[in-house]
Amino acid sequence: MDERTVKDFKVGDLVKWYDTCADSIVVFASGTGIITDSNKYMNYYTIYRTKEKDFQDYSGYYLEMVNA
């Protein structure tokens, strides 16, 4: 994850998200989701997490585009 560049995502993009521990190094959860809202000024996105069936806010740093 550390070699990626922060990318601008669009509403409707399918992404892979990551949850990390407090040190932001160890990944303890991940999955796919759909971007439903964005705040480009702060680089935060609201994601509908498909497996969990909920909404969560993520920094663009913890998201990757899924090639479909």
C-alpha positions in Angstrom: 0.0 0.0 0.0 2.8 2.4 0.6 4.0 2.8 -3.0 0.6 3.9 -4.4 -0.3 7.5 -5.3 -3.5 9.0 -4.0 -6.1 8.9 -6.8 -9.3 10.8 -7.4 -12.2 8.3 -7.4 -15.7 9.0 -8.8 -19.1 8.1 -7.3 -20.0 4.6 -8.6 -16.4 3.3 -8.8 -15.8 -0.2 -7.5 -12.9 -0.1 -5.0 -11.0 -2.3 -2.6 -10.8 -0.8 0.9 -8.5 -1.6 3.9 -8.9 -1.2 7.6 -5.7 -0.9 9.5 -4.6 -1.0 13.2 -3.6 2.2 15.0 -0.1 2.0 13.5 -1.5 2.1 9.9 0.7 -0.7 8.9 -1.1 -4.0 9.8 -4.2 -4.6 7.8 -6.9 -6.4 9.8 -9.8 -6.2 7.4 -10.4 -5.5 3.7 -13.1 -5.9 1.1 -14.8 -4.4 -1.9 -17.3 -1.5 -2.0 -18.9 1.2 -4.1 -18.2 4.9 -3.7 -21.4 6.7 -2.9 -20.1 10.1 -1.9 -16.9 12.1 -2.0 -15.2 15.0 -0.3 -12.3 15.8 -2.7 -11.0 18.6 -0.5 -10.2 16.3 2.3 -9.7 13.2 0.1 -12.4 11.2 1.9 -15.0 8.9 0.4 -18.1 7.3 1.7 -18.1 3.6 0.7 -20.9 1.1 0.7 -19.1 -2.0 1.9 -20.7 -5.0 0.0 -19.8 -7.8 2.5 -20.7 -5.8 5.6 -23.7 -4.1 4.0 -23.0 -0.8 5.6 -21.5 2.7 4.9 -18.1 3.7 6.0 -15.8 6.8 5.4 -12.3 6.1 4.1 -9.3 8.2 3.1 -8.3 7.8 -0.5 -5.0 6.3 0.8 -6.8 3.2 2.0 -8.6 2.6 -1.3 -7.6 0.9 -4.5 -9.4 0.8 -7.9 -10.8 -2.6 -8.8 -10.1 -3.4 -12.5 -13.4 -4.7 -13.8 
